[in-house]
């Protein structure tokens, strides 16, 4: 029976064989790429987040201290890990032969090429030492990353941005879904205790479910091409004496043969195309070809599992020929595809509803909460896949009962006879709607809660302005003087923030337990006007109220005399100068972004605008974090000269233009968005292939019926209209159901995974409508493209086809 199955497989229609093997091969190639890319994405994020010292176990006074500096160079990120050795040497950071000492630097290959390039003189001053060698791939997230590890002298990392603890060694790259604990660095270069990899198990789990299910459908669809003709052949063999076991073995051999050929072809396609694919992927810092390689156990599981899956599909395709051969031979109506097939969908929605009811369990890491999320998503996708048949049967009943004309009757009766065949045409499209709808719904929560750093100044300051946040107020005047001497720098303005209280008055907490005093923005109107444009009515020697103030003008005027708060911020500093608030406090309007409250505490926000002349010589190191606004001519060389000049100065945030600040703050979420876009494109490609394969096979399968109808006088235009209706109405019902499931599951997922204090969930209804419209249009265009082949299928010789 094995030999007969192989002969039937290779002696059958060659076009069908190529379509079957090709569909499986594409699915295998995509599956291998995805199973390799998902773990690589987790490891990539973990490697970026966990750079520096491993602080899980402290060694007191031995080990290393580190600080990761993130900056920009000609619109590209430059990351420099500064390492201070304390005590005996430690194992080196990943990718280095040894831990660099003071004055020694290791650079990535991309940074090495940039240093040797045309503008290398702009980068060299940012590296505190001489280059000894290159960082290997083990320490890099991508081949294009500009990254350096530099040793610094003892005590050089004291102050803002340095670790307060010593650690005995460096963090090792995370494996799988876990990252090293401790402090992490976000896109702005700021330290945070939030681990961005914590959410990856849920994200990657849902991504795996959403991506793999359409691929499995494509494998099953490709394996079951020409199912009706193969079923008739098997029923004939059953009637002449073949046993059920022999027929099942025959179907398994045919399916497994296609699976083996498709798996091998898919492996060849994957190995051939992964390097070019890695080069063209729009991933920040590039992508190694090896990042797309699945682990060996996963690769073996795919290569062995696909033939098993296709063999099972081959057996399943012949189940009616085995049990009721006469029914199959006469092409009698199949058993009704009842609503029981929608049970997995209902169970999936119930699982998600259960996760929503116990949504407090997810933040605690409870296994049942994650299990409900994953199982619910998988069951919904499976329900969409197998629930297409009853909807197709419903479409047939509607057409047969209320459809106008003979074309509706033909389409309706065919749908009632074989709803599963029609369902195979639209299943891939329905899954695309669900998965891409999930991508649209989840994209907003991939972005950080607030834009970090100086990104809030984008759209407020001119594009050619460079924004610098210094670590100490004492550096502001010297830095401004040095910058004004640069060619191409037109003006600078320093902005500081300080808390003021009446002399000798302690903090008096309000009902919320907080007393922040009066927040003053210290800036010179003349300097601000030179950078941001005219500020009507603002005099550089007057105290003004800001629109962002939580105090009215009368309350501020009643304060009379104010002093900067002491470092504890419990009462004013007796040694600080006194600011006299005028009896009439006018309001001055600054550009909106200059007084907007943003995250991280480094804000230009306050109640009063105070000229710096009213606070002569006052310095509160570590609390002011002054921001310098530098107006330039916009040339890249000038911007880089500003960065080079500020190289020795301690900075909290790197010098950036407004557009660069947004790009830097969004760097992490943009990576997620790019991955989501690539995943969506992969799903769309999978759905398109499923549609193309099933549409082409549907026309071929109907050759005999079309030829018979034409021989009896049926016009070809009526057959074309019937084919269009046969696809359009089941498609409309299934896409509508997929859209409802997408909205319901997205809402449940967002309610479970987002902040419980969120006031509402906003679903992307315009995006859903666009997805549904695009899917319907694409499917109908594919069907219309197949209509001209109907006339070719009506030739008399088609009556003699298989």
Buried (B, 14 or more C-beta within 10 A) or exposed (E): BEEBBBEBBEEBBEEBBEBBBBBBBBBBBBBBBBBBBBBBBBBBBBBBBBBBBBBEEBBEEBBBBBBBBBBBBBEBBBBBBBBBBBEEEBEBBBBBEBBBBBEBBBBBBBBBEBBEEEEEEBBEEBBBBEBBBBBBBEBBBBBBBBBBBBBBEEEBBEBBBBBEEBBBBBBBBBEEBBBBEBBBBBBBBBBBEEBBBBBBBBBBBBBBBBBBBBBBBBBBBBBBBBBBBBBBBBBBBBEEEBEBEBBBBBBBBBBBBBBBBBBBBBBEBBEEBBEEBBEEBEBBBBBBBEBBBBEEEBBEEBBEBBBEBBBBBBBBBBBBBBEBBEBBBEBEEBEEBEEEBBEBBBBBBEBBBBBBEEBEBBEEEEEEBBEBBBBBBBBBBBBBBBBBBBBBBBBBBBBBEEBEEBBBBBBBBBBBBBBBBBBBBBBBBBBBBBBBBBBBBBBEBBBBEEBBBBBBBBEBBBEBBBBBBBBBBEBBEEBBEBBEEBEBBBBBBBBBBBBBBBBEBEBEEEEEEEBBBBBBBBBBBBBBBBBBEEBEEBEBEBBBBBEBBEBEBEBBBEBBEBBBBBEEBEBBBEEBEBBEBEEEBEEBEBBEBBBBEBBBEBBBBBBBBBBBEBBEEBBBBEBBBBBBBBBBEBEEBBBBBBBBBBEEBBBBBBBBBBEBBBBBBBBBBBBBBBBBEBBBEBBBBBBBBBBBBBBBBBBBBBBBBBBBBBEEEBEBEBBBBBBBBBBBBBBBBBBBBBBEBBBBBBBBBBBBBEEEEEEEEEBBEEBBEEBBEBBBEBBBEBBEEBBEBBBEBBBEEBBEBB
